[in-house]
Amino acid sequence: MVEAAAQVGAAAGKTALPLVEVRDLKKHFPIKRGMLGRVVGQVKAVDGVSFDVFAGECLSLVGESGSGKTTVGKTLLRALHPTAGAVKLRVDGRTVDVAALPAAQLKPLRRHMQMIFQDPYASLNPRMTVQEIISEPLLVNGVPRGERRQRVRQLITQVGLKVEHLVRYPHAFSGGQRQRIGIARALALSPRFIVADEPVSALDVSVQAQVINLLQRLQVELGLTYLFIAHDLSVVRHISDRVAVMYLGKIVELADVEPLFDRPRHPYTEALLAAVPMPDPKRRSQHIILGGEVGDPSNPPSGCSFHTRCLYCQDRCRKEIPPLRSITPGHQAACHFAEELTLRGMAE
């Protein structure tokens, strides 16, 4: 699996080693019943996910609600402890398996990987000023007071706000401004890797564009690497270098952004792209109506997890699990018939 991922990275034009390597990552939540809390099953929120994130790129994770995107992001940062698998982070000239580290040894790594949350209001403490919110990571990591003040002033202007905003509380700001505060807090310790968990989904459309442009500018200026979690494919196409599509806890397609949008290789990706509204009133979107039931992550379907809804399902799909494999250089899909199917992309 490691060699295959390295080959895909090379084919996609990535010559350097990945900043983050994820191998067979799993996160299962126990289902408990009765007064004694007896475990009767497992919800397989993430079930064997593998991918690389290269330095300086933006890899987007997309899929329906409940597909496991946010769980992947939280597990990568050890906000959730993985059930199995490896998350290797290259930092300070060495490789560290974040998934295997004891909790006591995680603190030094926190400065290298941070998160931008979906809800810009719920993620900010309403009893703290902006100054206190942004400086909290610096305080926890022992940065002297004078350096903290200077760093906070630098960050607040870097995200497009004013120094006088530092004395205000979160309720005094709009949603877009609060998200800028959250971004400043995430940047406080100069991380290399940032997980952005649907950072614009709670914002107005006009504000979304401003925040996306800010994230792109900061990526270039600071050399940041993003794992961008979203379900808005129009935003994903604008910001991403590569896209991974998740369904029922697994990655079903992974490719550079343009090949995936122009010619998807998995039927689920085709259905997602068909659901994107068309900005041209002269062109009508041809939605693909998926039948069947969404699979249960506590009892996933046999064979391909998407076969219960797939328009192209054959008998083999019901019996045999398709591996995530290379279809063309840099383009992977978990479909038995990926080479044979002609699927419609957004460009058509």
VEXVEX-141887 format. One line per 3 residues: number of its first residue (from 1); their letters; for each residue z, x, y of C-alpha. Coordinates in pm, 1 decimal, always signed. Each point is the difference from the previous one (the first is absolute). Layout:
BEGIN
NUM	A	Z:X:Y  ...
END
This chain:
BEGIN
1	MVE	+0.0:+0.0:+0.0  +84.7:+286.2:+240.8  -334.1:+175.5:-67.1
4	AAA	-191.7:-326.1:+43.6  +164.4:-67.0:+335.8  -77.0:+353.6:+116.5
7	QVG	-365.9:-45.6:-96.9  -19.0:-324.4:+196.4  +152.1:+170.0:+304.2
10	AAA	-252.8:+283.6:-20.7  -286.6:-247.4:-37.2  +117.0:-185.2:+308.8
13	GKT	-20.5:+319.8:+203.3  +371.7:+81.6:-2.6  +27.2:+371.3:-65.6
16	ALP	+368.4:+51.4:+72.5  +280.7:-96.0:-233.3  +140.1:-350.8:+57.3
19	LVE	+298.5:-40.6:+228.0  +133.5:-275.2:-228.9  -76.2:-38.2:-370.3
22	VRD	+101.2:-324.1:-171.3  -16.6:-2.9:-379.5  +60.5:-303.5:-223.8
25	LKK	+246.1:-152.8:+246.7  +190.1:-303.9:-127.0  +256.0:-227.9:+159.0
28	HFP	+140.3:-279.6:-215.4  +265.1:-245.6:+115.0  +228.0:-147.0:-268.0
31	IKR	+14.7:-376.6:-54.6  +360.3:-99.6:-68.9  +132.3:-324.2:-143.7
34	GML	+339.9:-150.3:-73.3  +349.0:+71.8:+124.6  -4.2:+351.4:-148.2
37	GRV	-328.2:+92.0:+165.1  -182.4:+66.8:-326.5  -340.8:+162.4:+56.3
40	VGQ	-266.9:-223.8:-152.7  -312.8:+156.6:+146.0  -157.5:+221.5:+263.9
43	VKA	-211.4:-75.8:+306.3  -260.6:+276.2:-2.0  -53.7:+24.1:+375.4
46	VDG	-167.9:+341.7:-32.2  -132.9:+84.2:-343.0  -154.2:+343.5:-42.6
49	VSF	-153.5:+89.6:+338.1  -161.5:+341.4:+57.5  -170.7:+131.3:+314.8
52	DVF	-5.0:+292.6:+244.9  +41.6:+3.2:+377.4  -161.3:+298.7:+170.9
55	AGE	+132.7:+159.9:+316.7  -137.4:-157.8:+315.4  -155.1:-305.8:-164.4
58	CLS	+80.7:-370.1:+6.9  +9.7:-161.0:-343.4  +31.6:-378.0:+13.2
61	LVG	+157.6:-219.6:-266.8  -139.5:-354.4:-0.7  +44.4:-310.9:-212.0
64	ESG	+149.2:-348.1:-1.7  +365.1:-64.1:+76.2  +202.3:+88.6:-308.5
67	SGK	-244.6:+262.4:-124.6  +260.2:+278.3:+38.4  -120.2:+176.2:+314.7
70	TTV	+330.5:+9.3:+187.1  +190.0:+90.4:-316.0  -226.4:+304.1:-41.0
73	GKT	+71.5:+110.0:+357.3  +376.5:-41.2:-31.1  +5.4:+175.3:-337.2
76	LLR	-195.0:+296.8:+138.4  +269.0:+46.6:+266.4  +281.6:-64.2:-249.3
79	ALH	+117.1:-307.7:+186.4  -34.2:-139.4:-352.6  +72.8:+213.4:-305.5
82	PTA	-304.6:+15.0:-230.0  +28.6:-115.8:-359.5  -233.2:+278.3:-113.2
85	GAV	-265.0:+237.0:+129.6  -25.6:+289.0:+244.8  -42.4:+20.5:+379.2
88	KLR	-75.7:+360.4:+91.8  +22.4:+96.9:+366.3  -130.2:+336.6:+120.7
91	VDG	+231.4:+125.7:+272.0  +97.4:+343.7:+133.5  -226.2:+174.3:-251.0
94	RTV	+151.7:-167.4:-306.0  -48.6:-316.6:-201.9  +291.8:-240.6:-40.2
97	DVA	+12.1:-298.2:-235.9  +159.3:-259.7:+226.6  +35.3:-245.3:-288.6
100	ALP	+217.8:+237.5:-201.8  +230.9:+126.9:+274.2  +366.7:-109.3:+3.7
103	AAQ	+87.2:-217.3:+299.0  +214.2:+278.7:+151.1  -304.6:+229.8:+25.1
106	LKP	-229.3:-249.4:+173.5  +131.5:+43.8:+356.0  -188.0:+327.6:+75.0
109	LRR	-325.5:-169.1:-104.3  +46.6:-305.4:+220.8  -124.1:+188.6:+306.1
112	HMQ	-336.0:+56.4:-173.9  -67.4:-363.9:-96.0  +72.4:-310.3:+204.4
115	MIF	-85.3:-370.4:+8.1  -133.0:-243.3:+258.8  +115.4:-350.6:-89.7
118	QDP	-187.3:-329.3:+11.4  +234.7:-200.4:+222.3  +58.7:+192.3:+324.3
121	YAS	+299.5:-218.1:+93.8  +187.1:-15.4:-330.3  -28.2:+376.8:-42.9
124	LNP	+172.9:+77.2:+332.6  +374.8:-31.2:+52.2  +44.1:-262.0:+278.7
127	RMT	+332.7:+157.3:+104.8  -149.1:+342.1:+68.7  -201.5:+112.5:+300.6
130	VQE	-343.3:+151.3:-46.5  +154.0:+340.5:+76.6  +249.4:-43.4:-285.2
133	IIS	-259.7:-137.4:-243.3  -245.1:+288.0:+41.5  +268.8:+269.6:+9.2
136	EPL	+183.7:-124.7:-310.8  -209.4:+206.5:-248.7  +55.3:+306.5:+217.5
139	LVN	+375.4:-65.8:+14.1  +23.3:-41.1:-379.0  -180.7:+330.6:-47.7
142	GVP	+227.7:+191.0:+237.0  -234.7:+55.3:+294.5  +201.3:+101.2:+311.4
145	RGE	+45.0:-259.3:+272.2  -213.7:+174.9:+262.3  -291.2:+39.8:-242.3
148	RRQ	+37.2:-363.4:-105.9  -34.9:-127.2:+355.4  -305.9:+215.4:+63.7
151	RVR	-162.7:-101.4:-328.4  +59.4:-372.6:+57.6  -155.2:+18.0:+347.3
154	QLI	-302.7:+174.8:-147.2  -38.1:-259.3:-275.7  +31.2:-307.5:+221.6
157	TQV	-285.4:+116.0:+223.1  -204.0:+112.8:-300.7  -9.5:-356.6:-135.0
160	GLK	-99.0:-149.6:+335.7  +335.4:-118.2:+139.5  +200.3:+119.4:+301.7
163	VEH	+317.5:+206.2:+23.2  +176.2:-283.2:+182.3  -44.2:-214.7:-313.8
166	LVR	+252.7:+216.5:-184.0  +300.5:-187.0:+143.5  -124.5:-342.5:-112.3
169	YPH	+67.5:-188.4:-324.4  -267.1:-117.2:-250.8  +11.2:-366.3:+112.3
172	AFS	-139.9:+102.3:+339.3  -334.1:+110.7:-148.3  -310.1:-168.5:-137.4
175	GGQ	-97.9:+34.9:-365.5  -250.0:+275.0:+74.4  +251.7:+194.2:+206.7
178	RQR	+262.0:-32.2:-274.0  -245.6:+137.4:-252.5  -62.2:+297.2:+230.1
181	IGI	+376.4:+60.9:-1.7  -5.8:-10.3:-380.1  -285.3:+251.5:-3.3
184	ARA	+192.4:+230.1:+235.0  +303.3:-16.2:-228.8  -218.8:+86.3:-301.1
187	LAL	-138.5:+303.5:+185.1  +339.8:+127.7:+118.9  +36.3:+266.4:-272.1
190	SPR	-367.6:+106.8:+11.0  -88.5:-125.7:-350.5  -321.9:+91.7:-179.2
193	FIV	-31.1:-317.6:-208.1  +44.3:-356.5:+127.4  -6.1:-324.5:-196.2
196	ADE	-114.8:-277.8:+233.9  +92.9:-331.8:-163.5  -227.5:-260.0:+162.1
199	PVS	+90.3:+131.5:+346.3  -226.6:-242.0:+190.0  +10.8:-317.8:-210.2
202	ALD	+277.8:-156.1:+213.5  -182.8:+69.7:+328.7  -258.9:-189.1:+204.5
205	VSV	-360.4:+105.8:-62.5  -40.1:+165.1:+341.6  +321.6:+195.8:-49.6
208	QAQ	-103.6:+97.9:-352.5  -294.2:+196.2:+139.1  +226.5:+188.0:+242.3
211	VIN	+246.5:+98.7:-274.1  -279.6:+104.6:-239.2  -154.5:+218.2:+271.3
214	LLQ	+343.3:+151.8:+64.5  +46.1:+81.5:-368.5  -343.2:+162.6:-15.3
217	RLQ	+66.3:+205.8:+312.5  +335.8:+119.0:-130.5  -157.2:+89.2:-333.4
220	VEL	-244.7:+233.4:+172.7  +249.2:+145.3:+248.7  +283.8:+58.6:-248.2
223	GLT	-194.1:+57.1:-322.7  +160.9:-300.0:-171.5  -79.0:-134.7:-346.0
226	YLF	+18.9:-376.3:-51.6  +45.2:-233.8:-291.7  -107.6:-319.3:+177.6
229	IAH	+103.8:-323.5:-174.3  -190.3:-309.1:+111.3  -182.6:-314.8:-102.4
232	DLS	-226.1:-27.2:+305.1  -316.9:+170.6:-123.6  -157.8:+12.2:+346.9
235	VVR	+288.0:+218.7:+119.0  -14.0:+203.4:-320.9  -369.3:+77.2:+44.8
238	HIS	+65.7:+121.5:+354.9  +290.4:+234.9:-69.1  -47.9:+123.9:-358.5
241	DRV	-159.5:+303.1:-161.2  +51.5:-138.1:-352.4  +112.9:-333.6:-140.5
244	AVM	+195.1:-87.3:-315.6  -9.7:-362.9:-116.8  +305.2:-130.3:-187.1
247	YLG	+28.7:-298.4:-230.2  +311.1:-96.4:-194.1  +168.9:+339.0:+32.8
250	KIV	-303.9:+213.6:-83.5  -276.2:+171.4:+196.0  -330.3:-158.7:-101.3
253	ELA	-230.1:+188.5:+238.2  +23.5:+315.8:+211.8  -277.6:+141.4:+217.7
256	DVE	-103.4:+124.5:+342.5  -0.7:-285.0:+249.4  -375.6:-47.9:+49.8
259	PLF	-106.8:+8.7:-368.2  +275.5:-245.9:-86.5  -93.7:-244.3:+275.8
262	DRP	-376.0:+37.3:-54.7  -4.9:-9.9:-380.4  +326.7:-90.9:-171.9
265	RHP	+26.5:+72.2:-372.3  +277.1:-243.4:-94.8  -29.7:-383.6:+10.4
268	YTE	+337.6:-31.7:+172.2  -114.3:+225.1:+284.4  -314.6:-210.2:+35.5
271	ALL	+212.3:-315.1:+34.8  +223.2:+163.8:+264.5  -299.4:+112.9:+204.5
274	AAV	-162.3:-343.8:-22.5  +312.9:-153.4:+156.2  -29.3:+206.8:+320.3
277	PMP	-115.2:-219.7:+294.1  -340.8:+88.5:+142.8  -2.2:+67.8:+378.8
280	DPK	-366.8:-102.3:+24.3  -30.2:-383.8:+32.3  -356.2:+18.7:-136.6
283	RRS	+124.1:+140.4:-328.5  +218.0:-201.1:-231.5  +254.7:+159.3:-227.9
286	QHI	-65.0:-77.6:-365.3  +351.9:-36.3:-132.9  +62.6:+58.6:-366.9
289	ILG	+231.6:-263.8:-141.1  +215.4:+159.2:-268.6  +106.7:-238.6:-273.1
292	GEV	+282.6:+34.3:-247.3  +355.4:+102.3:+70.8  +136.8:+310.3:+168.7
295	GDP	+157.5:+213.3:-272.0  +375.5:+10.0:-43.9  +131.8:+356.9:+56.9
298	SNP	+284.1:-70.2:-241.6  -250.6:-97.9:-270.1  -341.1:+142.2:+97.1
301	PSG	-313.4:-120.7:-180.1  -133.2:+193.6:-297.5  -293.9:+230.6:+55.8
304	CSF	-120.8:+17.2:+359.2  +264.5:-156.3:+225.5  -275.1:-162.7:+210.9
307	HTR	-187.3:-165.3:-288.3  +171.0:-338.1:+55.9  -177.1:-30.4:+338.8
310	CLY	-309.7:+216.9:-43.2  -345.6:-158.4:+32.4  -150.8:+266.4:-224.9
313	CQD	+261.1:-4.6:-277.2  -115.8:+75.7:-354.3  +182.5:+5.6:-330.7
316	RCR	+72.1:+373.4:+27.5  +185.7:-59.2:+328.0  +253.9:-226.3:-172.1
319	KEI	+88.5:+257.8:-264.0  -38.4:+349.6:+145.2  +168.3:+144.8:+311.2
322	PPL	-263.4:+175.9:+214.1  +105.4:+346.6:+122.3  -46.1:+106.0:+361.0
325	RSI	-302.3:+229.8:-37.7  -266.6:+169.8:+210.2  -313.1:-210.1:+42.6
328	TPG	-166.1:+230.3:+253.0  +141.3:+317.7:+160.9  +304.5:-104.7:+201.7
331	HQA	-20.9:-365.6:-106.1  +237.1:-131.2:-270.1  +28.0:-349.0:-147.2
334	ACH	+193.2:-164.6:-281.9  -275.4:-224.6:-137.0  -177.2:+19.9:-336.6
337	FAE	-330.7:-101.8:+156.8  +15.2:+177.1:+336.7  -334.0:+177.4:-55.8
340	ELT	-177.7:-319.9:-102.3  +120.8:-244.5:+263.8  -172.6:-35.4:+336.7
343	LRG	+275.9:-111.8:+234.7  -34.7:-109.7:+360.9  +157.5:+206.9:+275.3
346	MAE	+78.8:-81.6:+362.7  -315.1:+165.7:+134.0  -230.1:-246.0:-180.1
END
